[in-house]
Amino acid sequence: MKKFGKYLFTYLKLTAGAVIYALSVALFLDPCVIIPGGVSGVSILLNHFFGFPTGVLILIINIPILILGLIFLGRKFLIRTIYATVISSVMIDMIKYLMRNAQPLTTDKMLASIAGAVVMGVGCGIMMLSDGSTGGTEIIAKLLRKPFPQLKTGVLLFITDAMIVAVSAILLKDVENAIFDAITIFITAKIIDLMLYGKDEAKLLIIMSNRSDILCSGLLEKLDVGVTLADGQGGYTGAPKKIIICVVKKQILHKAKKLVRELDDTAFMVVTSASEIYGEGYKKHGTVEL
């Protein structure tokens, strides 16, 4: 029963992500002919020139890409992606049909590109966090992350989508429209990365002090953070020193600074961002890279 509940919740999230994605295309991007890259962008472009239904085109173009996904990414991902693709494609055409006699929400391309990008990024992020996608360049990005794991999904999506935007600029012969397209894919990529990876999770503190024992106790007791002591040596004096290394969440960084200042205002402290942390209180080791 617990397994079924988890399974059901996953598909509810996929459905929500697909509907949000559809809203971005049907309400903002398609009416203003803004090309968000990917299969959606190609479909909007073909809809503009030939009048084919955008949702149907998304399904058709996705077929060969989905086959690649089955081969290299596995059946579970493929099933969830097909589900999300069908839901989003049907919803796009349904929303457009229901809105056929209504005025567009906005005719301002800048507003449409920003709003559409944010909504699309949220939808894509929800689906990816549920191990699904709307297919298209999202599958290509996942495939490219295998040989290039150092590149984030949003970056790969931006690169592949930029190529499609460049083609649309040539076909539409409209540089201004291409600028709005580029804004859309840039913001979408940023929103996706924010949802998948989050902001910098914490701050890494490296503290050198003659009162390292007092500082260590203060950090452990007052802030309840993990502390590591490393052996060091003063470069000038040659005197042995204990170096404090600890990670604190961003919201308590100010408390850590205040504590160090109160206990030893002569301490030398380095604060740097730690964007990926594995271990107790943070990500589990072996967390799947999206």
Order of alpha helices (4+ residues) and beta strands (2+ residues): alpha-alpha-alpha-alpha-alpha-alpha-alpha-alpha-beta-alpha-beta-beta-alpha-beta
